[in-house]
């Protein structure tokens, strides 16, 4: 009986040891497989914000390009003889009308009227020498011009300048669409004399300069150019010279030839 008990007790001890060993081995196995406490060379992929958040912000706020504003002085102007203007069209108000009467411009057409403005230029009908009474659309559709000179803006100084500039840009686009092969010369508006500029809240050289500056930005120096004849008529203060005018607004008839000669120094030959 003692031997049986002793044998059974030994068996029980062996089983207990085996169970204990199995439990310990299992725990060791779990610890070895667990990622806790282990160095992991594999990094989780960065979140969308950390991975390309900077790129996304750049896409949402892309850098704005600088306005492509050309300098009129960079245009490749050259001198030409009077025949250069034989295929030209001049569009404008009373100043351009004076050029047609006194400027001795050879062969050019003039679509000019005393009250012409960017607001009515398309509706106006003008008697063009050698062609007849036409509106601007009929004129541009019926004849091709090598050069088109545009001077408008003095009659519009009493209007909202933003609106006038927008209408001017629309006119430029219209002319380019109707005459894509023509060179377009945007002319700065002539200044008035100091006697008028200093006493008139509307028709003054500050307003003229502001408008001229804005329309000068429509050029590309390829097909559209800006020229400003004020450089030959101004005094040292940027006003129309008093001796060049009798009404403080228009130059005297004898000086229009100087204007024509100056235009010929601003020729573009392509």
BATIDREN-748124 format. One record per residue: residue number from 1; x, y, z of N, C-alpha, C in turn. Coordinates in Angstrom, 3 decimals, padded with zeros to 6 digits. Layout:
residues N
REC     i        n_X        n_Y        n_Z       ca_X       ca_Y       ca_Z        c_X        c_Y        c_Z
REC   NUM          X          Y          Z          X          Y          Z          X          Y          Z
...
//
This chain:
residues 270
REC     i        n_X        n_Y        n_Z       ca_X       ca_Y       ca_Z        c_X        c_Y        c_Z
REC     1    000.827   -001.198    000.000    000.000    000.000    000.000    000.862    001.248    000.000
REC     2    001.929    001.223    000.819    002.850    002.354    000.873    003.505    002.572   -000.477
REC     3    003.847    001.506   -001.121    004.506    001.639   -002.433    003.570    002.283   -003.462
REC     4    002.306    001.906   -003.352    001.337    002.475   -004.300    001.188    003.968   -004.080
REC     5    001.073    004.375   -002.806    000.930    005.801   -002.493    002.161    006.586   -002.919
REC     6    003.325    005.957   -002.633    004.578    006.628   -002.993    004.675    006.798   -004.509
REC     7    004.229    005.764   -005.208    004.301    005.815   -006.670    003.322    006.863   -007.215
REC     8    002.130    006.916   -006.627    001.113    007.882   -007.061    001.572    009.312   -006.796
REC     9    002.208    009.522   -005.643    002.702    010.854   -005.292    003.779    011.311   -006.275
REC    10    004.614    010.371   -006.681    005.678    010.700   -007.651    005.079    011.095   -008.996
REC    11    004.031    010.297   -009.348    003.360    010.610   -010.614    002.758    012.009   -010.559
REC    12    002.141    012.355   -009.425    001.498    013.657   -009.270    002.522    014.789   -009.358
REC    13    003.658    014.573   -008.718    004.724    015.596   -008.760    005.212    015.783   -010.194
REC    14    005.383    014.691   -010.928    005.863    014.765   -012.303    004.861    015.517   -013.188
REC    15    003.561    015.203   -012.964    002.533    015.885   -013.756    002.529    017.373   -013.453
REC    16    002.657    017.715   -012.162    002.666    019.133   -011.762    003.844    019.867   -012.389
REC    17    005.000    019.219   -012.369    006.194    019.837   -012.976    006.014    020.030   -014.473
REC    18    005.392    019.010   -015.106    005.177    019.100   -016.542    004.234    020.252   -016.884
REC    19    003.149    020.378   -016.072    002.192    021.468   -016.296    002.858    022.826   -016.095
REC    20    003.653    022.917   -015.006    004.352    024.177   -014.720    005.332    024.535   -015.832
REC    21    006.051    023.550   -016.321    007.014    023.780   -017.404    006.300    024.237   -018.674
REC    22    005.144    023.596   -018.947    004.375    023.959   -020.144    003.886    025.399   -020.068
REC    23    003.389    025.787   -018.873    002.885    027.160   -018.691    004.000    028.175   -018.884
REC    24    005.166    027.891   -018.298    006.295    028.808   -018.403    006.773    028.925   -019.851
REC    25    006.809    027.809   -020.549    007.246    027.823   -021.944    006.285    028.624   -022.814
REC    26    004.995    028.494   -022.518    003.990    029.222   -023.286    004.120    030.737   -023.085
REC    27    004.384    031.129   -021.809    004.569    032.555   -021.510    005.783    033.126   -022.231
REC    28    006.857    032.348   -022.251    008.064    032.799   -022.950    007.788    032.982   -024.434
REC    29    007.030    032.054   -025.005    006.701    032.132   -026.425    005.889    033.384   -026.736
REC    30    004.935    033.699   -025.852    004.106    034.893   -026.050    004.948    036.153   -025.978
REC    31    005.848    036.206   -025.022    006.717    037.374   -024.863    007.616    037.569   -026.069
REC    32    008.096    036.486   -026.648    008.980    036.586   -027.809    008.234    037.101   -029.035
REC    33    006.970    036.730   -029.171    006.203    037.123   -030.347    005.569    038.497   -030.202
REC    34    005.470    038.978   -028.959    004.829    040.269   -028.737    005.708    041.395   -029.250
REC    35    005.130    042.482   -029.967    005.914    043.614   -030.457    006.278    044.580   -029.357
REC    36    005.680    044.415   -028.170    005.945    045.342   -027.083    007.372    045.178   -026.621
REC    37    008.042    046.328   -026.584    009.409    046.287   -026.100    010.411    045.945   -027.165
REC    38    009.993    045.638   -028.385    010.919    045.293   -029.444    011.184    046.516   -030.306
REC    39    012.380    046.623   -030.860    012.714    047.657   -031.830    012.129    047.248   -033.171
REC    40    011.339    048.134   -033.763    010.685    047.825   -035.036    011.247    048.742   -036.102
REC    41    011.939    048.130   -037.079    012.525    048.923   -038.146    011.480    049.396   -039.147
REC    42    010.285    048.815   -039.143    009.234    049.186   -040.086    008.420    050.322   -039.509
REC    43    008.436    051.498   -040.177    007.710    052.655   -039.693    006.366    052.739   -040.389
REC    44    005.383    053.163   -039.620    004.063    053.347   -040.203    004.124    054.447   -041.249
REC    45    003.391    054.293   -042.344    003.415    055.340   -043.375    002.922    056.653   -042.799
REC    46    003.528    057.749   -043.193    003.103    059.038   -042.660    001.668    059.327   -043.045
REC    47    001.004    060.083   -042.198   -000.370    060.446   -042.496   -000.397    061.354   -043.711
REC    48   -001.580    061.552   -044.253   -001.709    062.406   -045.425   -001.208    063.804   -045.134
REC    49   -001.426    064.255   -043.891   -000.994    065.593   -043.530    000.513    065.683   -043.466
REC    50    001.169    064.670   -042.867    002.622    064.733   -042.732    003.325    064.337   -044.016
REC    51    002.680    063.492   -044.823    003.331    063.020   -046.036    003.382    064.087   -047.109
REC    52    002.233    064.704   -047.400    002.237    065.705   -048.461    001.372    066.902   -048.105
REC    53    001.255    067.152   -046.805    000.478    068.302   -046.368    001.016    069.591   -046.922
REC    54    002.355    069.683   -046.972    002.965    070.902   -047.499    002.632    071.084   -048.968
REC    55    002.675    069.943   -049.727    002.343    070.031   -051.143    000.895    070.442   -051.334
REC    56    000.009    069.880   -050.456   -001.401    070.194   -050.604   -001.666    071.668   -050.319
REC    57   -000.968    072.204   -049.318   -001.140    073.624   -049.031   -000.662    074.471   -050.200
REC    58    000.431    074.006   -050.848    000.930    074.748   -051.998   -000.057    074.697   -053.156
REC    59   -000.755    073.498   -053.292   -001.733    073.380   -054.362   -002.929    074.290   -054.095
REC    60   -003.340    074.379   -052.797   -004.483    075.197   -052.453   -004.169    076.685   -052.567
REC    61   -002.924    077.052   -052.327   -002.501    078.445   -052.399   -001.311    078.580   -053.340
REC    62   -001.518    078.327   -054.628   -000.389    078.393   -055.567    000.138    079.814   -055.661
REC    63    001.431    079.959   -055.898    001.990    081.306   -056.048    001.378    082.010   -057.243
REC    64    001.012    083.258   -057.050    000.385    084.024   -058.119    001.444    084.606   -059.051
REC    65    001.282    084.415   -060.364    002.269    084.982   -061.298    002.222    086.500   -061.286
REC    66    003.357    087.099   -061.519    003.418    088.546   -061.616    002.694    089.001   -062.890
REC    67    001.949    090.105   -062.790    001.296    090.610   -064.004    002.314    090.857   -065.114
REC    68    001.936    090.417   -066.307    002.857    090.550   -067.435    002.675    091.929   -068.066
REC    69    003.176    092.929   -067.355    003.048    094.304   -067.818    004.289    094.682   -068.606
REC    70    004.094    095.082   -069.854    005.207    095.444   -070.716    005.535    096.927   -070.560
REC    71    006.791    097.256   -070.762    007.230    098.641   -070.722    007.183    099.204   -072.140
REC    72    006.418    100.289   -072.357    006.357    100.864   -073.712    007.724    101.221   -074.269
REC    73    008.668    101.533   -073.392    010.001    101.929   -073.846    010.782    100.756   -074.438
REC    74    010.313    099.542   -074.172    011.010    098.362   -074.692    010.594    098.005   -076.113
REC    75    009.607    098.698   -076.639    009.145    098.405   -078.002    010.240    098.758   -079.007
REC    76    010.357    097.967   -080.068    011.425    098.185   -081.064    011.087    099.285   -082.067
REC    77    010.893    100.493   -081.561    010.544    101.605   -082.445    011.717    101.985   -083.342
REC    78    011.365    102.451   -084.529    012.362    102.932   -085.478    011.766    104.106   -086.247
REC    79    012.582    104.780   -087.012    012.103    105.912   -087.808    011.637    105.431   -089.178
REC    80    010.666    106.150   -089.734    010.130    105.785   -091.047    009.837    107.051   -091.842
REC    81    009.668    106.880   -093.148    009.332    108.037   -093.979    007.810    108.205   -094.020
REC    82    007.317    109.313   -094.552    005.878    109.603   -094.518    004.988    108.535   -095.145
REC    83    005.515    107.750   -096.083    004.683    106.719   -096.715    004.313    105.604   -095.739
REC    84    004.989    105.562   -094.613    004.704    104.541   -093.595    003.244    104.594   -093.157
REC    85    002.660    105.773   -093.165    001.289    105.945   -092.671    000.237    105.796   -093.763
REC    86    000.643    105.401   -094.960   -000.302    105.312   -096.077   -001.324    104.194   -095.905
REC    87   -001.052    103.239   -095.024   -002.014    102.157   -094.768   -002.537    102.227   -093.336
REC    88   -002.561    103.444   -092.776   -002.944    103.618   -091.375   -004.381    104.108   -091.237
REC    89   -004.971    103.769   -090.099   -006.279    104.287   -089.700   -006.120    104.960   -088.343
REC    90   -006.637    106.175   -088.231   -006.616    106.903   -086.965   -008.039    106.981   -086.412
REC    91   -008.214    106.545   -085.179   -009.511    106.574   -084.504   -009.393    107.522   -083.314
REC    92   -010.309    108.489   -083.211   -010.187    109.395   -082.079   -011.230    110.490   -082.032
REC    93   -010.975    111.416   -081.113   -011.892    112.527   -080.876   -011.401    113.783   -081.588
REC    94   -011.652    114.952   -080.997   -011.342    116.214   -081.669   -009.857    116.409   -081.910
REC    95   -008.991    115.844   -081.031   -007.558    115.970   -081.264   -007.152    115.228   -082.546
REC    96   -007.708    114.029   -082.726   -007.418    113.250   -083.938   -008.035    113.908   -085.164
REC    97   -009.189    114.536   -084.970   -009.803    115.278   -086.071   -008.884    116.416   -086.516
REC    98   -008.240    117.078   -085.543   -007.280    118.124   -085.879   -006.085    117.579   -086.631
REC    99   -005.647    116.369   -086.255   -004.526    115.743   -086.957   -004.878    115.475   -088.413
REC   100   -006.127    115.091   -088.659   -006.552    114.821   -090.041   -006.590    116.101   -090.866
REC   101   -006.877    117.228   -090.231   -007.019    118.488   -090.954   -005.692    119.217   -091.143
REC   102   -004.799    119.098   -090.171   -003.581    119.910   -090.201   -002.283    119.099   -090.169
REC   103   -002.384    117.800   -089.970   -001.180    117.008   -089.760   -000.443    116.577   -091.008
REC   104   -001.046    116.787   -092.176   -000.419    116.402   -093.445   -000.006    114.923   -093.438
REC   105   -000.917    114.081   -092.973   -000.677    112.638   -092.939   -001.024    112.066   -094.306
REC   106   -000.060    111.447   -094.939   -000.234    110.989   -096.318   -000.933    109.627   -096.391
REC   107   -002.105    109.615   -097.043   -002.766    108.362   -097.377   -003.549    107.687   -096.280
REC   108   -003.540    108.216   -095.067   -004.217    107.549   -093.952   -005.712    107.851   -093.953
REC   109   -006.488    106.965   -093.330   -007.911    107.191   -093.109   -008.117    107.662   -091.670
REC   110   -009.165    108.467   -091.481   -009.473    108.993   -090.149   -010.924    108.705   -089.798
REC   111   -011.101    108.001   -088.699   -012.436    107.782   -088.145   -012.477    108.602   -086.856
REC   112   -012.793    109.888   -087.011   -012.688    110.820   -085.885   -013.901    111.732   -085.833
REC   113   -014.273    112.083   -084.597   -015.439    112.922   -084.379   -015.242    113.679   -083.067
REC   114   -015.702    114.912   -083.026   -015.469    115.760   -081.853   -015.966    115.125   -080.556
REC   115   -017.102    114.500   -080.573   -017.661    113.937   -079.348   -017.413    112.451   -079.170
REC   116   -016.482    111.894   -079.912   -016.283    110.446   -079.872   -015.684    110.000   -078.544
REC   117   -016.141    108.845   -078.069   -015.648    108.269   -076.821   -015.708    106.751   -076.915
REC   118   -015.157    106.092   -075.921   -015.206    104.624   -075.910   -016.635    104.127   -075.727
REC   119   -017.509    105.000   -075.260   -018.893    104.602   -075.028   -019.745    104.669   -076.298
REC   120   -019.316    105.443   -077.299   -020.153    105.589   -078.493   -019.427    105.316   -079.804
REC   121   -018.145    104.928   -079.722   -017.349    104.796   -080.941   -017.925    103.764   -081.910
REC   122   -018.554    102.730   -081.389   -019.104    101.703   -082.273   -020.426    102.137   -082.906
REC   123   -021.094    103.098   -082.284   -022.377    103.556   -082.805   -022.239    104.751   -083.744
REC   124   -021.112    105.441   -083.655   -020.913    106.641   -084.468   -020.799    106.292   -085.958
REC   125   -021.336    107.162   -086.782   -021.154    107.085   -088.229   -020.334    108.292   -088.657
REC   126   -019.257    108.032   -089.385   -018.323    109.091   -089.761   -018.124    109.071   -091.271
REC   127   -017.994    110.240   -091.851   -017.706    110.348   -093.281   -016.196    110.242   -093.475
REC   128   -015.736    109.084   -093.916   -014.314    108.830   -094.132   -013.976    109.169   -095.572
REC   129   -012.979    110.009   -095.758   -012.601    110.465   -097.101   -012.291    109.288   -098.018
REC   130   -012.885    109.286   -099.193   -012.647    108.237   -100.172   -013.448    106.975   -099.942
REC   131   -014.157    106.897   -098.823   -014.941    105.696   -098.507   -016.412    106.029   -098.369
REC   132   -016.720    107.088   -097.647   -018.099    107.477   -097.432   -018.489    107.393   -095.972
REC   133   -019.779    107.458   -095.723   -020.304    107.449   -094.361   -020.426    106.009   -093.861
REC   134   -019.638    105.680   -092.858   -019.601    104.303   -092.342   -019.475    104.326   -090.824
REC   135   -019.840    103.201   -090.228   -019.527    103.024   -088.811   -018.226    102.230   -088.707
REC   136   -017.751    102.043   -087.499   -016.440    101.419   -087.325   -016.431    099.975   -087.804
REC   137   -017.508    099.263   -087.561   -017.557    097.865   -087.982   -017.487    097.753   -089.503
REC   138   -018.218    098.610   -090.180   -018.189    098.596   -091.648   -016.802    098.956   -092.174
REC   139   -016.163    099.906   -091.518   -014.845    100.344   -091.963   -013.814    099.233   -091.805
REC   140   -013.803    098.588   -090.646   -012.817    097.535   -090.394   -013.114    096.269   -091.186
REC   141   -014.378    096.059   -091.517   -014.735    094.885   -092.314   -014.427    095.090   -093.792
REC   142   -014.468    096.339   -094.234   -014.312    096.609   -095.656   -012.907    096.925   -096.110
REC   143   -012.001    097.185   -095.174   -010.646    097.559   -095.574   -009.630    097.057   -094.552
REC   144   -008.505    096.579   -095.044   -007.433    096.108   -094.167   -006.421    097.232   -093.963
REC   145   -006.018    097.394   -092.718   -005.052    098.437   -092.370   -003.792    097.817   -091.786
REC   146   -002.676    098.402   -092.153   -001.414    097.930   -091.586   -001.206    098.413   -090.168
REC   147   -001.703    099.638   -089.890   -001.575    100.226   -088.558   -002.879    100.908   -088.169
REC   148   -003.211    100.825   -086.914   -004.376    101.523   -086.380   -003.923    102.313   -085.157
REC   149   -004.226    103.610   -085.161   -003.864    104.500   -084.052   -005.136    104.880   -083.299
REC   150   -005.105    104.712   -081.991   -006.303    104.922   -081.176   -006.028    105.951   -080.084
REC   151   -006.752    107.078   -080.117   -006.670    108.064   -079.044   -008.084    108.448   -078.607
REC   152   -008.493    107.907   -077.485   -009.775    108.239   -076.869   -009.579    108.319   -075.358
REC   153   -010.421    109.114   -074.715   -010.337    109.186   -073.261   -010.583    110.560   -072.673
REC   154   -010.307    111.621   -073.417   -010.481    112.964   -072.861   -011.958    113.270   -072.614
REC   155   -012.836    112.838   -073.504   -014.268    113.099   -073.332   -014.884    112.253   -072.228
REC   156   -014.160    111.236   -071.782   -014.686    110.301   -070.795   -014.220    110.604   -069.370
REC   157   -013.460    111.671   -069.177   -012.886    111.936   -067.854   -013.947    112.146   -066.776
REC   158   -015.139    112.559   -067.162   -016.200    112.757   -066.185   -016.908    111.483   -065.774
REC   159   -016.594    110.384   -066.436   -017.211    109.097   -066.114   -016.364    108.347   -065.084
REC   160   -016.936    107.297   -064.529   -016.179    106.431   -063.627   -014.997    105.835   -064.381
REC   161   -013.785    106.040   -063.846   -012.599    105.631   -064.596   -012.521    104.119   -064.779
REC   162   -012.911    103.360   -063.771   -012.868    101.900   -063.908   -013.743    101.443   -065.067
REC   163   -014.924    102.025   -065.174   -015.824    101.662   -066.270   -015.238    102.058   -067.621
REC   164   -014.632    103.235   -067.662   -014.047    103.706   -068.919   -012.874    102.839   -069.342
REC   165   -012.042    102.473   -068.386   -010.904    101.603   -068.699   -011.398    100.254   -069.211
REC   166   -012.454    099.732   -068.598   -013.011    098.462   -069.049   -013.557    098.579   -070.473
REC   167   -014.248    099.669   -070.764   -014.767    099.882   -072.120   -013.623    100.055   -073.118
REC   168   -012.555    100.701   -072.683   -011.387    100.875   -073.551   -010.773    099.517   -073.874
REC   169   -010.658    098.664   -072.851   -010.101    097.325   -073.070   -010.990    096.528   -074.019
REC   170   -012.294    096.656   -073.875   -013.210    095.972   -074.782   -013.032    096.478   -076.213
REC   171   -012.783    097.770   -076.358   -012.559    098.333   -077.689   -011.258    097.810   -078.288
REC   172   -010.224    097.733   -077.478   -008.950    097.174   -077.946   -009.148    095.735   -078.417
REC   173   -009.851    094.951   -077.619   -010.103    093.554   -077.991   -010.936    093.466   -079.271
REC   174   -011.886    094.358   -079.397   -012.736    094.380   -080.595   -011.902    094.692   -081.841
REC   175   -011.053    095.698   -081.748   -010.209    096.064   -082.891   -009.262    094.928   -083.250
REC   176   -008.701    094.275   -082.235   -007.785    093.165   -082.492   -008.522    092.010   -083.171
REC   177   -009.770    091.793   -082.781   -010.542    090.710   -083.395   -010.917    091.044   -084.840
REC   178   -011.243    092.296   -085.096   -011.637    092.711   -086.444   -010.433    092.874   -087.367
REC   179   -009.289    093.251   -086.791   -008.092    093.501   -087.610   -006.881    092.843   -086.959
REC   180   -006.854    091.512   -086.931   -005.786    090.798   -086.210   -004.393    090.996   -086.793
REC   181   -004.313    091.364   -088.056   -003.001    091.545   -088.690   -002.476    092.971   -088.573
REC   182   -003.300    093.867   -088.084   -002.894    095.268   -087.964   -002.068    095.493   -086.702
REC   183   -001.134    096.427   -086.783   -000.448    096.909   -085.589   -001.349    097.949   -084.935
REC   184   -001.544    097.819   -083.633   -002.406    098.757   -082.914   -001.545    099.637   -082.012
REC   185   -001.650    100.942   -082.214   -000.911    101.911   -081.402   -001.899    102.628   -080.479
REC   186   -001.811    102.342   -079.194   -002.594    103.071   -078.201   -001.872    104.386   -077.920
REC   187   -002.565    105.497   -078.141   -001.951    106.807   -077.944   -002.383    107.400   -076.604
REC   188   -001.402    107.857   -075.829   -001.730    108.563   -074.606   -002.476    109.849   -074.923
REC   189   -003.452    110.184   -074.101   -004.227    111.398   -074.333   -003.384    112.639   -074.071
REC   190   -003.546    113.633   -074.922   -002.812    114.884   -074.780   -003.187    115.597   -073.481
REC   191   -002.203    116.198   -072.859   -002.443    116.997   -071.662   -003.152    118.300   -072.011
REC   192   -003.693    118.923   -070.997   -004.237    120.271   -071.129   -003.242    121.247   -070.509
REC   193   -003.416    122.528   -070.801   -002.515    123.544   -070.258   -002.759    123.717   -068.761
REC   194   -001.772    124.261   -068.073   -001.865    124.446   -066.621   -003.070    125.297   -066.240
REC   195   -003.393    126.285   -067.070   -004.520    127.166   -066.766   -005.821    126.385   -066.620
REC   196   -005.969    125.306   -067.379   -007.171    124.481   -067.236   -006.977    123.394   -066.189
REC   197   -005.823    122.750   -066.215   -005.576    121.642   -065.299   -005.702    122.072   -063.840
REC   198   -005.220    123.259   -063.531   -005.211    123.726   -062.142   -006.569    124.216   -061.660
REC   199   -007.499    124.403   -062.580   -008.795    124.968   -062.200   -009.975    124.042   -062.477
REC   200   -009.703    122.884   -063.053   -010.780    121.972   -063.451   -010.667    120.680   -062.650
REC   201   -011.728    120.313   -061.957   -011.712    119.104   -061.134   -011.802    117.823   -061.953
REC   202   -012.184    117.940   -063.201   -012.348    116.764   -064.063   -011.285    116.724   -065.147
REC   203   -011.238    117.770   -065.942   -010.312    117.795   -067.081   -008.972    118.381   -066.637
REC   204   -008.236    117.559   -065.925   -006.927    117.982   -065.430   -005.903    116.896   -065.725
REC   205   -004.653    117.262   -065.637   -003.589    116.342   -066.048   -003.381    115.187   -065.081
REC   206   -003.796    115.353   -063.849   -003.724    114.232   -062.918   -004.638    113.105   -063.375
REC   207   -005.859    113.442   -063.755   -006.798    112.437   -064.256   -006.342    111.865   -065.593
REC   208   -005.804    112.724   -066.445   -005.311    112.252   -067.741   -004.158    111.276   -067.553
REC   209   -003.231    111.615   -066.669   -002.087    110.728   -066.420   -002.527    109.389   -065.854
REC   210   -003.493    109.426   -064.944   -003.986    108.183   -064.353   -004.598    107.282   -065.419
REC   211   -005.397    107.870   -066.292   -006.028    107.089   -067.356   -004.991    106.576   -068.347
REC   212   -004.072    107.443   -068.750   -003.028    107.017   -069.690   -002.212    105.857   -069.135
REC   213   -001.893    105.919   -067.857   -001.107    104.856   -067.238   -001.846    103.527   -067.313
REC   214   -003.131    103.554   -067.102   -003.893    102.309   -067.091   -004.044    101.711   -068.491
REC   215   -004.278    102.542   -069.489   -004.431    101.981   -070.837   -003.086    101.558   -071.422
REC   216   -002.002    102.100   -070.891   -000.677    101.699   -071.385   -000.358    100.258   -071.015
REC   217   -001.117    099.690   -070.082   -000.875    098.321   -069.647   -001.516    097.282   -070.568
REC   218   -002.208    097.726   -071.596   -002.860    096.799   -072.524   -001.932    096.346   -073.648
REC   219   -000.703    096.800   -073.654    000.201    096.505   -074.758    000.872    095.147   -074.582
REC   220    001.399    094.625   -075.685    002.228    093.423   -075.628    003.566    093.626   -076.340
REC   221    003.744    094.805   -076.934    004.968    095.133   -077.685    005.229    094.161   -078.839
REC   222    004.179    093.497   -079.269    004.247    092.626   -080.436    003.269    093.096   -081.512
REC   223    002.027    093.242   -081.093    000.997    093.758   -081.987    000.340    095.020   -081.429
REC   224    000.490    095.240   -080.138   -000.126    096.395   -079.486    000.972    097.209   -078.808
REC   225    001.005    098.508   -079.102    002.067    099.376   -078.600    001.457    100.631   -077.981
REC   226    002.246    101.280   -077.140    001.795    102.519   -076.508    002.751    103.641   -076.871
REC   227    002.205    104.759   -077.331    003.016    105.935   -077.633    002.370    107.151   -076.975
REC   228    003.176    108.106   -076.565    002.668    109.263   -075.821    003.321    110.533   -076.352
REC   229    002.588    111.273   -077.159    003.123    112.465   -077.818    003.294    113.635   -076.857
REC   230    002.827    113.505   -075.634    002.992    114.594   -074.665    004.452    114.993   -074.488
REC   231    005.349    114.080   -074.774    006.767    114.375   -074.571    007.262    115.536   -075.429
REC   232    006.584    115.828   -076.528    007.041    116.954   -077.359    006.206    118.220   -077.143
REC   233    005.088    118.110   -076.440    004.222    119.270   -076.242    004.195    119.783   -074.802
REC   234    004.737    119.027   -073.869    004.671    119.397   -072.453    005.723    120.424   -072.062
REC   235    005.396    121.201   -071.028    006.402    122.050   -070.408    007.107    121.255   -069.314
REC   236    007.951    121.921   -068.533    008.748    121.225   -067.521    007.903    120.673   -066.379
REC   237    006.655    121.106   -066.267    005.768    120.634   -065.202    004.752    119.603   -065.690
REC   238    004.896    119.165   -066.923    003.991    118.143   -067.442    002.649    118.666   -067.894
REC   239    002.583    119.941   -068.226    001.364    120.536   -068.765    001.583    120.889   -070.234
REC   240    000.491    120.943   -070.992    000.574    121.418   -072.370    001.114    122.851   -072.350
REC   241    002.142    123.096   -073.138    002.746    124.435   -073.154    001.698    125.488   -073.538
REC   242    001.691    126.563   -072.803    000.699    127.615   -073.022    000.785    128.198   -074.421
REC   243    001.997    128.288   -074.955    002.165    128.887   -076.280    001.723    127.954   -077.407
REC   244    001.436    126.688   -077.079    001.016    125.734   -078.104   -000.504    125.658   -078.246
REC   245   -001.242    126.415   -077.451   -002.694    126.280   -077.435   -003.368    127.638   -077.285
REC   246   -004.583    127.720   -077.776   -005.368    128.946   -077.593   -006.573    128.715   -076.690
REC   247   -006.921    127.447   -076.471   -008.077    127.136   -075.632   -007.706    126.274   -074.429
REC   248   -006.409    126.091   -074.204   -005.880    125.302   -073.083   -006.171    123.809   -073.202
REC   249   -006.675    123.378   -074.353   -007.048    121.970   -074.527   -006.506    121.377   -075.820
REC   250   -006.583    122.121   -076.911   -006.136    121.628   -078.213   -004.880    122.375   -078.640
REC   251   -003.986    121.667   -079.333   -002.804    122.350   -079.857   -003.192    123.180   -081.073
REC   252   -002.436    124.212   -081.331   -002.678    125.048   -082.499   -002.435    124.259   -083.784
REC   253   -003.140    124.645   -084.834   -003.077    123.910   -086.090   -001.673    123.706   -086.619
REC   254   -000.807    124.693   -086.452    000.539    124.599   -087.030    001.420    123.558   -086.350
REC   255    000.988    123.077   -085.178    001.819    122.108   -084.461    001.437    120.648   -084.750
REC   256    000.364    120.454   -085.494   -000.027    119.076   -085.803    000.997    118.385   -086.694
REC   257    001.692    119.140   -087.508    002.747    118.553   -088.336    003.846    117.970   -087.455
REC   258    004.138    118.639   -086.336    005.124    118.103   -085.396    004.662    116.762   -084.830
REC   259    003.384    116.655   -084.611    002.809    115.399   -084.124    003.030    114.300   -085.158
REC   260    002.727    114.593   -086.410    002.923    113.603   -087.473    004.383    113.185   -087.575
REC   261    005.272    114.152   -087.542    006.701    113.840   -087.627    007.148    112.975   -086.453
REC   262    006.599    113.254   -085.290    006.949    112.462   -084.105    006.438    111.027   -084.247
REC   263    005.225    110.854   -084.751    004.676    109.508   -084.955    005.606    108.682   -085.837
REC   264    006.190    109.327   -086.830    007.088    108.614   -087.751    008.384    108.171   -087.080
REC   265    008.686    108.707   -085.906    009.854    108.217   -085.149    009.492    107.014   -084.286
REC   266    008.197    106.691   -084.234    007.711    105.567   -083.432    007.132    104.479   -084.338
REC   267    007.836    104.198   -085.399    007.371    103.184   -086.353    007.782    101.790   -085.893
REC   268    006.974    100.829   -086.260    007.275    099.416   -086.044    007.316    098.747   -087.412
REC   269    008.432    098.121   -087.713    008.591    097.428   -088.990    008.762    095.945   -088.707
REC   270    007.836    095.139   -089.205    007.886    093.689   -088.957    007.950    092.922   -090.271
//
